[in-house]
């Protein structure tokens, strides 16, 4: 059973409650209507997934996500946003969210996203992640044009793992990485797991953010 904390306005919470309570493998363990309450309820309830709206009274979903992730708990965060390339999206991914979905996404897609995040995955496909980051290219370009940044997380990677991180940053799927380096897809999956573990990235999305932050990947 996947435990979910819903952080949204009352009308939205009602809709999510109807959906999640009618699904056998999900259960709402709590609700919150603002960022401070979201942080407090997450600390109390330790849900598998926090379904988080960005726009809320008080501090927003970005700050709530940052505080929840910084606390080091097991809860993973799935953010709801109005647009697929929202001006808040990059900030919330940097804060540690495991992905985001549109508020009007279909019920089956929302449930699939919750299950993916609960299982340790990321909701946003690599190609969509690349498009999102490219949409911020103008704002990020000046910060990404310098040399690769030195970072101990890079020092811990083997040469092949560093190549895999760069490929992840370019938005390649495991199948595309396997084809590029002539590897079995199962081998790529193992490499990706090691890259995430060594770099401290919670999921593939955070690995893409890391690749951009360290200037291994540049906007196209």
N, C-alpha and C positions, 0 to 999 in steps of 0.2 A: 504494500500500500504506500503510495506517494503522498506525503503530508505537504500541504500547500498553505502558505500565509498569503492572503490577498491584500494588496495595498493599493487602494483606489477610492474613488468617490462612491457615495452610497448606491447610486443607480447602477454603476458598473459592477460593484461588488455583488449586487443582487443577481445580475446576469451570470457572473462567474460562479456564484454559489449554485445556481440552478444547473449549470453544466457539470461542474465538478462533483456535485453530490449525486448526479445521475450516472456517473461513471464508476465502475466497480474497483478500479485500481487507483483512484485519487480520493483524497479527503481533505477538506478545509479544516485546519486546526486553529485558525484565527484570522482576524481581519484588522486592518488599520487604515486610517484616513489621512495620515500625514507622515512626514519623514521621521520625526522624533518617535512617534508611536511605532513606526515600522521597525526602527532599531531596537526599541525596548521589547517589542513582541517577539522579534527574532531571537533575542537573547534569552527570553523566557521559554520559548516553545521549540527552538531548534528545528524548524521545518526543513524538509528536503529541498523545497523550492520556494523562493519568495517571488510572487508575481507582482511586479513593481511598476506603477505608473510614474512617469517622469514629473508631470506637473501636479504639485500638491501644495497645500498651505504650509507655511513654515519653510524649513529647508526642503529642497526638492528631492526627487528620486536619485539624482546623481550623488548628492551628498549622503543620502541614506545608504546607497550602494557602497560608497567609499567607506563609511563607518562600519557597515556590516562585514565587508571583506577584511578590513583592517583588524577586526576583532578575532579573526582566525577561525571562525566556526565552520561547520560543514555545510551550512546552507548555501545554495547556489541561487543566483538571481537571474530572472528572465524579465526583461524590461518591455513595457508596452509603450509604443510611441505612435504619433499621428501619421508620420510620413516615413517611408523606408530610408530616405536620406535626410534625416532630421538634423537640425543644427546642434542638437544635444547628443546625437548618437555616438560620436567619437568620444566625447567626454565620459559618457556612461560606460563605454567599453574600456576606456583607460581606468576607470574607477574599479573595474573588476567584474562587471556583469558577464554572464556566459552567453549573451545574445539578446536580440530584441525582435519583437513581432509587432505588426500593426494592430491597433485596437480593434479594427473590423475584420481581422483574420478569421477564416472559417473555423468553426468549433473543432473539427477533426485536426486541423493544423495546429491550433492552440494546444490541444491535448498531446499531439505528437511532439511539440516543442517542450512541453513540461516533462514528458517522459525522457526526451533526449538529454535535457539539462540534469534531471535527477540521476541519470545513468553516467554523468560525468562528461557528456559531450557538449557541443556548442550548437546552437540553433541555426546560426547564419551559415549558409554554405560558403566555401572558400571563394567562389567567383563573386558572390554578393558582397563578401567582406572586401574584396579587392575594389569593387565598384564604389563601395562606401568610402574607402580611404582615398580613392582617386577623386571623389567629389570634393574632398577637403584639400586637394593638392595645392591650390592657390594659397590657402592659408598656411599650409605646412611647408611649402617649398623652401623658403629661406632657411628653415631649421634643418632641412634634410639634405642640403647641398654640400655639406662639409664632409671630411673624411669619416670613415667608420669609427665609431666611438669605442674606446677601450672599456671593457667590462668583464668582471670575473666570471660572469655567466657564459661568456664566449670562451674563456680559457678552459672551462670544464668540458667543452664539446670536442669530439674528435673531428677530423677533417670532413668525414662523410656526414656527421651530424650537423655540422655547420652548413654544408651544402643543402641538407634537408631543410634546415631553418630558412635559408634563403628562398628555397622553392615554396615553402609554406607561405612566406611573405609575399611571393608573387601570385598567390592564390591558386596554386596547383592542387589538384586532388591527389589522393594516394595513387590512383591509377596513372595519372599524368606524371607523377614523380617516378613511379616504377618504369614507365616508358622512357623517360628522359635519361635515367641512370642505368637502364637495363637491369633492373632488380625485380625480384618477385614482390607482388603487392604485400604479401605477409611480412617480408623483410622490411619494406617501407613502413608498415604499421609499427613494427618493433622500433625502428629508428625514430619515428615520430613520438612514440611513448617515451623513449629515452631523452629526446630533446625537451619534451614538456617537463619531465621530472628534473633534469639537470638545470633547466633555465628557471624553474619555479613558475612556469606559465600554467594557469589553471586549466586551460583548454586551448584549442587551435586558434581561436580568436585572439587570445592574449599572446600567443606566439607571433601572430601577424603584427600586432601592436609592438611587440618587442623588436621584431625585425625592422620596422620603420623607425622606432626610437633609436636604435643603434646604427641606423643609416646603412643597414645591409640591403634594404629595399628602398627604392626611390619611386616617387610618383611618375607614371608614364606620361 
